[in-house]
Amino acid sequence: MENLEKNQQTPSTEQNSNSGTEAGADVSSEPAAHADPVTPDAPAAPEVSRDETVREESAPPEADAASKESKTSAEQDMADMEAMYKESFKRFEEGEIVTGKIISVDKDYVLVDIGYKSEGQIPISEFVDEEGNVNVKIDDPVEVMVEWWDDEEEMVVLSKEKAEKVKVWEEIKQAYDNDGTVEGVIVGRVKGGFTVDVGVQAFLPGSQADLRPVHNLDDLIGKPFSFKVLKYNRKRSNVVLSRRVILEQEAMAKRAATLASIHEGKVMDGVVKNITEYGVFVDLGGLDGLLHITDISWGRVKHPSDLFSIGDEITVKVLNLDLERERVSLGMKQLTPDPWLNAAEKYPVGSRVSGKVVSLTDYGAFVELEEGVEGLIHVSEMSWTRKIRHPSKVVSVGETVDAVVLDIKPESRRISLGMKQVVPNPWDVISEKYPVGTVIEGKIKNITDFGIFIGIDEGIDGLVHISDISWTKRIKHPSELYKKGETIQAKVLDIEKENERFSLGIKQLQPDPWSTVGERYQVGKEITGTITNVTDFGIFVELEEGVEGLVHVSEISKEKIKTPVGKYNVGDLITAKVMNINSEERRIGLSIKRLEMEDDQNLLNEYVNQMATPTSTFGELLRDNLKDKLKGE
């Protein structure tokens, strides 16, 4: 094109500036003072001699056709050159958007042919992407803006970025005028919303980002979306967008389609929209339905968030539909059969089952046999021998346990289970293993006010009551004689299987001293003992260790006394006479008075025997009188 310009007359600057049409048109319509023989509008035709004309007229038809075709081609070439020449004089307005072709790329500039006399240049920086790569190739078409041009200098300055912005503003205007959309990427957060790159920077208010408040705003950054243009001002470079409007339109369309097709019993796919303590809200397509926590699973659900997350795609069944209020109740467990329908056949009474502990209460543990079927192991059914205060002492949540079905009521969805029934009842064989009279040996497990517990078998303890510790000693507390963990011997006294009681005795290992007390203390025998207690009704006297006798207040003296308290002291030695013995009731009656009376009688008898035989009748009468008196007393 530069060679063509050298062969043509360049119009003056004034002519170009005063013309309202194209430069090429001005040159062809106005006579030029210094025009060359060849002008753009009327190129000179080559001279033709008469002989040549004659030869053409007499030429054969084939030669004539070839001549016409050659002439037509030449005319076309000339027309193309003329058009190119005119294009070279084309004038551009500053700010005009034109399409050019890249013809050269160097390290600083990109040259673009836009049909002007000379190429325009664009800084290479306008073709560099975010990663620093130059995205440009020769012969690529490109839209540019004419920033500045000079005919005299034959220079044109172009801008690709400004052309793109102009184009973006045109798209924004068209979207606003025609209720269309623009594409953009949310690039960051600002006060009150987000910044969006739509070719120019735009503002997306937070309330227009979604149908509902976004909990994690950073999730939107870096993602592309379509937006509606709420308003724009090109002079201020202000654009306000909305994504919510598009979502509302889409939701309304989906809602209408869903309402037209939904019905009770329909199985639908939906997306988890919100999660609460009582259930899950599911988007069915512009219409929300509630999946209640009780309709999620036949089994136990602590919280819906344990099973779902927002955005999960799930399949549900429409249970109830109220089109007037647009309320939809959904269910998931209804997609599978109720497991309780055949539970009685699957878990008959007496069958052994295995399950996972899912919950603990004060009264027992709930065990899941399968999804939706749970049984209760009552705390009383956990051990044959141990008294379980809380099930956590035996099992824990998540543990797998074996049990036996004790009872099942499908109509009320209840199954009673027992853990202890898995193993034999030790009380069934304990009486055979340890018959009454057997001497056992074991460690003291516990000491109480009323006795001591001795470990016999695993889970079975025997009780030695405080009254069965010693025949003779007065024990206030068993800890006076024994310590926890000490190994001792005892004799089996009784076994009550029904009440699960195992009675033991320690004193029974030795003979009962009261069984032979009658042999050692005959009635009428004089004994000496130590006072162990003084009461208002008498005095307790220890005859030997563990054997005491009572001197009743009426048997203390010949004289009538109200109480012996104050007259006798604990630890004093006294002598008394054995009046009676009751081995079964462990009682010995003593008398001090009778012993004194016996002493008086002996003294009298001795005195009488020492007296001479009287010679007078008066002496005989006196002696007889004394004897009668003594007998009366």
C-alpha positions in Angstrom: 0.0 0.0 0.0 2.9 2.3 0.7 4.1 1.8 -3.0 0.6 2.8 -4.2 0.7 6.0 -2.1 4.0 7.0 -3.7 2.5 6.7 -7.2 -0.6 8.8 -6.3 -1.1 12.5 -5.6 -1.7 13.0 -1.9 -4.6 15.4 -1.2 -3.8 18.5 0.9 -4.5 18.6 4.6 -6.9 21.5 4.1 -8.9 19.4 1.6 -9.1 16.5 4.0 -10.1 18.7 6.9 -12.9 20.6 5.0 -14.5 17.5 3.6 -17.4 15.7 5.3 -17.0 12.6 3.1 -14.3 10.1 2.5 -10.9 11.4 1.3 -11.0 9.3 -1.9 -14.4 10.7 -2.8 -13.2 14.2 -2.4 -10.2 13.7 -4.7 -12.3 12.2 -7.5 -15.0 14.9 -7.5 -12.8 18.1 -7.3 -10.2 19.0 -10.1 -6.7 19.1 -8.8 -4.2 21.7 -10.0 -1.3 19.4 -9.8 -3.0 16.2 -10.8 -1.0 13.5 -12.5 -2.2 12.0 -15.9 -3.5 9.1 -13.9 -6.1 9.8 -11.3 -7.9 7.5 -8.9 -11.3 8.1 -10.5 -10.3 7.9 -14.2 -7.2 6.0 -14.9 -5.8 6.6 -18.4 -6.6 3.8 -20.9 -3.8 2.6 -23.2 -3.9 3.9 -26.8 -5.1 1.4 -29.4 -4.1 1.7 -33.1 -6.5 1.3 -36.0 -4.9 -1.8 -37.1 -5.4 -3.3 -33.7 -9.0 -2.3 -33.8 -9.4 -3.9 -37.2 -7.7 -7.0 -36.0 -10.0 -7.1 -33.0 -13.1 -6.7 -35.2 -11.9 -9.5 -37.5 -10.8 -11.7 -34.7 -12.5 -15.1 -34.3 -15.1 -15.5 -31.6 -12.7 -17.5 -29.3 -10.2 -14.7 -29.4 -12.9 -12.1 -28.8 -14.1 -14.0 -25.7 -10.6 -14.2 -24.3 -10.0 -10.6 -24.9 -13.2 -9.7 -23.0 -12.3 -11.9 -20.1 -8.8 -10.3 -19.9 -10.4 -6.9 -20.1 -12.8 -7.7 -17.3 -10.0 -9.0 -15.0 -8.0 -5.9 -15.6 -10.9 -3.7 -14.8 -11.5 -5.7 -11.5 -7.9 -5.3 -10.5 -8.1 -1.6 -11.2 -11.2 -1.3 -9.1 -9.6 -3.1 -6.2 -6.6 -0.8 -6.4 -8.9 2.2 -6.5 -10.7 0.9 -3.5 -7.5 0.4 -1.7 -6.4 3.9 -2.6 -9.6 5.4 -1.3 -9.3 3.4 1.9 -5.8 4.8 2.5 -7.3 8.2 2.6 -10.1 7.2 5.0 -10.4 9.5 8.0 -11.1 8.3 11.6 -12.7 10.0 14.5 -11.0 10.0 17.8 -12.7 7.4 20.0 -14.0 5.4 17.0 -13.9 1.7 17.3 -12.5 -0.2 14.3 -11.4 -3.7 13.5 -7.8 -4.3 12.4 -5.4 -7.1 11.8 -2.1 -7.6 13.7 0.8 -7.4 11.3 3.8 -7.2 13.7 4.7 -7.9 17.3 7.8 -6.8 19.1 8.8 -6.4 22.7 7.3 -3.0 23.1 4.5 -2.6 20.6 2.0 -4.4 18.4 1.4 -3.0 14.9 -2.2 -3.2 13.7 -3.4 -2.5 10.1 -6.8 -0.7 10.3 -6.8 0.4 6.6 -5.1 3.7 7.1 -2.1 5.0 5.3 0.1 3.7 8.0 -0.2 1.1 10.7 -1.4 1.9 14.3 0.6 0.8 17.3 -0.6 -0.5 20.6 1.6 -1.0 23.7 2.5 -4.7 24.2 1.3 -4.4 27.9 -2.3 -4.4 26.6 -1.9 -8.0 25.4 -0.4 -9.3 28.6 -2.6 -11.5 30.8 -2.6 -11.8 34.6 0.0 -14.5 34.5 2.4 -12.4 32.4 1.9 -14.2 29.1 1.6 -12.2 25.8 -1.6 -13.4 24.1 -1.2 -12.1 20.5 -0.4 -13.6 17.1 0.2 -12.1 13.7 -3.0 -12.0 11.5 -5.2 -12.1 14.6 -8.2 -9.7 14.2 -8.5 -7.2 17.0 -11.0 -4.4 17.8 -9.2 -1.1 18.8 -10.1 2.5 19.6 -8.5 5.3 17.6 -7.0 7.5 20.3 -5.2 9.9 18.1 -4.1 10.3 14.5 -2.2 12.8 12.3 -2.4 12.8 8.5 0.8 14.9 8.1 2.8 12.6 10.3 0.9 9.6 9.0 0.6 8.3 12.6 -2.2 6.5 14.4 -2.3 5.7 18.1 -4.7 2.8 19.0 -5.9 1.2 22.3 -7.2 -2.3 22.6 -8.2 -1.9 26.3 -10.3 1.2 25.7 -12.0 -0.5 22.7 -12.9 -3.4 25.0 -14.3 -1.0 27.6 -16.4 0.9 25.1 -17.7 -2.4 23.9 -18.5 -3.4 27.5 -20.4 -0.2 28.1 -22.4 -0.9 24.9 -23.2 -4.4 26.2 -24.2 -2.9 29.6 -26.5 -0.4 27.9 -28.1 -3.1 25.7 -28.6 -5.3 28.8 -30.2 -2.5 30.7 -32.4 -1.3 27.8 -33.5 -4.8 26.7 -33.7 -6.4 30.2 -30.8 -8.7 29.3 -27.9 -10.0 31.4 -24.2 -9.5 31.5 -21.5 -12.0 32.5 -19.0 -11.3 35.3 -16.8 -12.7 38.0 -17.1 -11.7 41.7 -13.5 -10.5 42.4 -13.7 -9.2 46.0 -15.7 -8.0 49.0 -16.4 -4.3 49.8 -18.5 -2.6 52.3 -22.1 -3.6 51.7 -21.4 -6.1 49.0 -19.0 -7.3 46.3 -17.0 -6.0 43.4 -17.7 -7.7 40.0 -15.6 -7.7 36.9 -17.9 -7.4 33.9 -15.2 -5.8 31.7 -15.4 -2.8 34.0 -15.7 -2.7 37.7 -19.3 -3.0 39.0 -20.9 -3.2 42.4 -23.1 -6.1 43.6 -25.0 -5.2 46.9 -25.0 -8.0 49.4 -28.8 -8.2 49.4 -28.7 -8.8 45.6 -26.1 -11.7 45.8 -28.5 -14.5 46.5 -32.1 -15.3 47.4 -31.2 -15.6 51.0 -28.3 -14.2 53.1 -25.0 -15.9 52.3 -23.4 -17.3 55.4 -19.9 -17.6 53.9 -19.4 -14.7 51.6 -15.9 -15.8 50.5 -17.5 -18.8 48.8 -18.8 -16.5 46.0 -15.4 -14.8 45.3 -13.8 -16.0 42.1 -16.9 -17.5 40.6 -18.6 -16.4 37.4 -22.3 -15.5 37.3 -24.9 -13.8 35.2 -26.2 -10.5 36.4 -29.0 -8.0 35.7 -28.1 -4.4 35.4 -30.1 -2.4 38.0 -28.6 1.0 37.0 -25.5 2.4 35.3 -23.8 5.8 34.7 -21.0 5.7 32.1 -19.6 9.1 33.0 -19.1 8.1 36.6 -18.2 4.6 35.7 -20.9 3.3 38.0 -22.7 0.0 37.5 -25.0 -1.7 40.0 -25.8 -5.4 39.4 -28.2 -8.0 40.8 -27.9 -11.7 40.8 -31.0 -12.1 43.0 -33.4 -10.9 40.2 -32.2 -13.7 37.9 -32.5 -16.3 40.7 -36.0 -15.1 41.5 -37.0 -15.4 37.9 -35.5 -18.9 37.6 -37.2 -19.9 40.9 -40.6 -18.6 39.8 -40.3 -20.6 36.6 -39.3 -23.7 38.4 -42.0 -23.1 41.0 -44.7 -23.0 38.4 -43.4 -26.2 36.8 -43.2 -27.9 40.2 -46.7 -26.9 41.3 -48.1 -28.2 38.0 -46.5 -31.6 38.4 -46.4 -32.3 42.2 -48.8 -34.6 44.0 -49.0 -36.7 47.2 -47.0 -39.8 46.9 -44.7 -38.5 44.3 -41.0 -39.3 44.6 -38.8 -36.3 43.8 -35.2 -35.2 43.8 -34.4 -32.0 45.8 -31.5 -30.0 47.2 -31.0 -29.4 51.0 -31.6 -25.7 51.4 -31.6 -25.3 55.2 -31.1 -27.5 58.3 -32.8 -27.0 61.7 -33.1 -29.0 64.9 -36.5 -30.3 63.8 -35.9 -31.1 60.2 -34.5 -30.2 56.8 -35.9 -27.8 54.2 -35.6 -29.2 50.7 -35.8 -27.2 47.4 -37.9 -29.2 45.1 -37.5 -26.7 42.2 -38.7 -23.3 43.3 -40.9 -24.9 46.0 -39.6 -25.7 49.5 -40.7 -28.8 51.4 -40.1 -29.8 55.0 -38.5 -33.1 55.8 -39.2 -33.6 59.5 -36.6 -35.3 61.7 -39.1 -38.1 62.4 -39.5 -38.8 58.7 -35.8 -38.9 57.9 -35.1 -42.5 59.0 -36.8 -45.4 60.7 -33.9 -45.3 63.1 -32.8 -42.8 65.6 -31.6 -39.3 64.4 -30.0 -37.0 67.0 -29.7 -34.0 64.6 -30.4 -33.7 60.9 -26.9 -32.1 60.5 -25.4 -35.5 61.3 -26.8 -36.8 58.0 -27.1 -33.8 55.7 -25.2 -30.8 54.6 -26.6 -27.7 52.8 -26.4 -28.4 49.0 -26.8 -32.2 49.3 -29.0 -33.7 46.6 -31.5 -36.1 48.1 -34.6 -38.1 47.1 -37.8 -37.7 49.0 -41.4 -38.6 48.9 -44.3 -36.2 49.1 -46.4 -37.1 52.2 -48.8 -34.2 52.4 -49.5 -31.3 50.1 -51.3 -28.0 50.7 -51.4 -26.1 47.5 -53.3 -23.1 48.9 -50.6 -22.4 51.5 -47.9 -24.0 49.4 -46.8 -26.3 52.2 -45.2 -29.7 51.4 -44.4 -32.4 53.9 -41.7 -34.8 52.8 -40.4 -38.1 54.0 -37.3 -40.3 53.3 -37.9 -43.3 55.5 -41.1 -43.9 53.6 -39.0 -44.9 50.6 -38.2 -48.1 52.4 -40.5 -50.7 54.1 -41.2 -50.3 57.8 -38.8 -52.7 59.6 -41.4 -53.3 62.4 -43.8 -55.1 60.0 -41.8 -58.3 60.2 -40.0 -57.7 63.5 -42.0 -60.4 65.4 -40.9 -63.0 62.9 -37.3 -61.8 62.7 -36.8 -61.4 66.5 -38.9 -64.1 68.3 -38.9 -64.3 72.1 -35.9 -66.3 73.3 -33.8 -65.6 70.3 -30.3 -64.4 70.7 -29.5 -61.1 68.9 -26.6 -58.7 68.5 -26.8 -54.9 68.3 -25.1 -51.6 68.9 -25.7 -49.4 71.9 -27.1 -46.1 70.7 -28.3 -44.5 73.9 -28.0 -44.7 77.7 -30.5 -43.7 80.3 -30.7 -44.1 84.1 -32.9 -47.2 83.7 -31.2 -49.0 80.9 -29.5 -49.0 77.4 -31.1 -48.8 74.0 -29.7 -51.2 71.4 -30.2 -50.9 67.7 -30.8 -54.3 66.1 -31.2 -52.8 62.7 -32.1 -49.4 61.3 -35.4 -48.4 62.9 -35.6 -51.3 65.3 -34.3 -50.7 68.8 -34.6 -52.8 72.0 -34.2 -51.8 75.7 -31.9 -53.7 78.1 -33.2 -52.7 81.5 -30.6 -52.1 84.1 -32.0 -55.1 86.1 -31.3 -57.4 83.1 -27.6 -56.6 82.8 -26.2 -58.9 85.4 -27.2 -61.9 87.5 -25.1 -61.0 90.4 -24.1 -57.3 90.3 -26.4 -54.5 91.4 -26.0 -52.1 88.5 -26.7 -48.5 89.5 -26.2 -47.1 86.0 -25.8 -48.9 82.6 -22.7 -46.9 81.9 -20.9 -49.2 84.4 -21.5 -52.1 82.1 -21.8 -50.8 78.5 -21.0 -47.6 76.5 -22.5 -45.9 73.4 -21.3 -47.5 70.2 -20.4 -50.8 71.8 -21.8 -54.0 70.2 -23.5 -56.3 72.7 -25.2 -59.7 72.7 -28.6 -60.1 74.2 -31.7 -62.3 74.4 -35.2 -61.2 73.3 -37.4 -61.3 76.4 -40.5 -59.7 74.9 -41.6 -58.0 71.7 -44.6 -55.7 71.0 -44.5 -54.6 67.3 -47.7 -52.6 67.7 -46.0 -50.3 70.2 -42.5 -50.7 68.6 -41.0 -52.2 71.8 -38.5 -55.0 72.3 -37.3 -56.0 75.8 -33.8 -57.5 75.8 -31.6 -59.1 78.5 -27.9 -59.3 78.7 -27.6 -61.6 81.7 -29.6 -64.2 79.9 -26.8 -64.8 77.5 -24.8 -66.6 80.3 -26.1 -69.2 82.8 -27.5 -67.9 86.1 -24.8 -68.6 88.7 -27.5 -68.8 91.4 -28.8 -71.9 89.7 -25.7 -73.9 90.5 -24.4 -72.0 93.6 -26.4 -74.2 96.1 -25.0 -77.4 94.4 -21.4 -76.0 94.5 -21.6 -74.7 98.1 -24.2 -76.7 100.1 -25.2 -75.5 103.6 -22.5 -76.4 106.1 -19.6 -75.9 103.6 -16.6 -74.0 104.8 -15.5 -71.4 102.3 -12.6 -69.0 102.1 -12.6 -65.6 100.5 -11.6 -62.0 100.6 -13.6 -59.3 102.4 -15.2 -57.2 99.7 -17.0 -54.7 101.9 -17.7 -53.9 105.6 -20.9 -52.3 106.7 -22.6 -51.6 110.1 -24.6 -54.8 109.9 -21.9 -57.2 108.7 -19.1 -58.1 106.2 -19.4 -59.3 102.6 -17.1 -62.0 101.4 -16.4 -62.8 97.7 -17.4 -66.3 96.9 -17.7 -66.7 93.1 -17.5 -64.2 90.3 -20.3 -61.7 91.1 -21.6 -63.5 94.2 -20.9 -62.2 97.7 -21.8 -63.9 100.9 -22.9 -61.9 104.0 -21.6 -62.6 107.5 -24.1 -60.8 109.8 -22.6 -59.0 112.8 -24.5 -61.4 115.0 -22.8 -64.4 113.3 -19.2 -63.1 113.9 -18.7 -64.3 117.5 -20.5 -66.4 120.0 -19.2 -64.5 123.0 -17.9 -61.0 122.0 -20.1 -58.0 122.0 -19.2 -56.3 118.7 -20.2 -52.7 118.0 -18.8 -52.6 114.4 -17.2 -55.4 112.3 -14.3 -53.1 111.5 -13.2 -53.7 115.1 -12.1 -57.2 114.1 -11.7 -57.2 110.3 -10.3 -55.1 107.4 -11.3 -54.9 103.7 -9.3 -57.2 101.5 -8.5 -59.6 104.4 -8.9 -63.3 103.6 -11.1 -65.2 106.1 -13.0 -68.4 106.4 -16.8 -68.8 107.0 -19.5 -71.5 107.0 -22.4 -71.5 104.6 -25.6 -71.0 106.7 -28.3 -70.5 104.1 -28.8 -69.8 100.3 -31.9 -68.1 99.0 -31.9 -68.3 95.2 -35.1 -66.3 94.7 -33.8 -63.4 96.8 -30.2 -64.0 95.7 -28.9 -64.1 99.3 -25.9 -66.1 100.5 -25.7 -66.2 104.3 -22.4 -67.1 106.0 -21.2 -67.4 109.6 -17.8 -67.1 111.3 -18.7 -68.0 114.8 -20.2 -71.3 113.5 -16.7 -72.5 112.9 -16.4 -72.9 116.7 -18.7 -74.8 119.1 -21.4 -72.8 120.7 -20.4 -72.3 124.4 -24.0 -72.1 125.4 -24.6 -75.6 124.2 -22.7 -77.0 127.2 -23.3 -74.2 129.7 -25.6 -76.4 131.7 -22.8 -78.8 132.3 -20.5 -76.1 133.6 -23.0 -74.2 135.7 -25.5 -76.4 137.4 -28.5 -74.9 139.2 -27.8 -74.2 142.8 -24.0 -73.8 142.1 -22.2 -70.9 143.7 -20.3 -68.9 141.1 -18.1 -65.8 141.1 -18.0 -63.3 138.2 -17.3 -59.7 137.1 -20.0 -57.1 136.8 -20.2 -56.0 133.2 -23.3 -53.8 133.4 -25.6 -52.3 136.0 -29.2 -51.4 135.1 -32.3 -50.4 137.0 -33.6 -54.0 136.6 -30.5 -55.8 137.7 -26.8 -56.6 137.4 -25.1 -58.4 134.5 -22.3 -60.7 135.6 -19.8 -62.3 133.2 -19.2 -65.9 134.2 -16.8 -66.6 131.3 -16.1 -64.9 127.9 -19.3 -64.6 126.1 -21.4 -66.1 129.0 -23.3 -63.7 131.2 -25.8 -64.1 134.0 -28.4 -61.7 135.3 -29.0 -60.9 139.0 -32.5 -59.5 139.0 -33.1 -56.5 141.3 -35.4 -58.7 143.3 -32.6 -61.2 143.8 -30.0 -58.7 145.0 -30.8 -58.5 148.7 -33.3 -59.6 151.3 -34.1 -56.0 151.7 -36.3 -54.4 149.1 -34.2 -52.1 146.9 -35.5 -50.1 143.9 -32.3 -50.0 141.8 -28.8 -51.4 142.2 -27.4 -48.4 140.4 -25.0 -46.6 142.7 -24.6 -49.6 144.9 -22.6 -51.7 142.5 -19.9 -50.8 139.9 -18.8 -52.4 136.6 -15.7 -54.5 137.2 -16.6 -55.5 140.7 -16.4 -59.2 141.6 -19.5 -60.7 143.1 -20.6 -64.1 144.2 -24.1 -65.4 143.4 -26.1 -68.6 143.2 -27.2 -70.1 139.9 -31.0 -70.1 140.0 -31.9 -71.3 136.4 -30.3 -71.9 133.0 -32.0 -71.5 129.5 -29.4 -72.5 126.8 -31.7 -71.8 123.9 -32.4 -68.3 125.0 -28.9 -67.9 126.3 -30.0 -66.8 129.8 -28.6 -67.7 133.3 -30.5 -66.4 136.3 -28.4 -65.6 139.4 -29.3 -64.6 143.0 -27.3 -62.9 145.7 -30.2 -62.9 148.1 -30.6 -66.7 148.0 -26.9 -67.1 148.7 -27.2 -64.8 151.7 -30.3 -66.7 153.0 -28.5 -69.9 152.6 -25.6 -68.6 154.5 -28.0 -67.5 157.3 -29.6 -70.9 157.3 -26.2 -72.6 157.6 -25.3 -70.3 160.5 -28.6 -71.2 162.2 -28.2 -74.8 161.7 -24.7 -74.7 163.0 -25.9 -72.7 166.0 -28.7 -75.2 166.7 -26.5 -78.2 166.3 -24.1 -76.7 168.8 -26.8 -76.2 171.5 -27.4 -79.0 174.2 -30.5 -80.9 174.2 -33.0 -79.0 176.5 -34.3 -80.7 179.7 -37.3 -78.5 180.0 -40.4 -78.4 177.8 -39.8 -74.7 177.2 -36.5 -75.4 175.4 -38.1 -77.9 173.1 -40.8 -75.5 172.2 -38.4 -72.7 171.5 -36.3 -74.9 169.2 -39.4 -76.1 167.3 -40.6 -72.5 166.9 -37.3 -71.4 165.4 -37.4 -74.2 162.9 -40.9 -73.4 161.8 -40.0 -69.7 161.4 -37.0 -70.5 159.2 -39.1 -72.8 157.0 -41.7 -70.0 156.6 -39.1 -67.6 155.4 
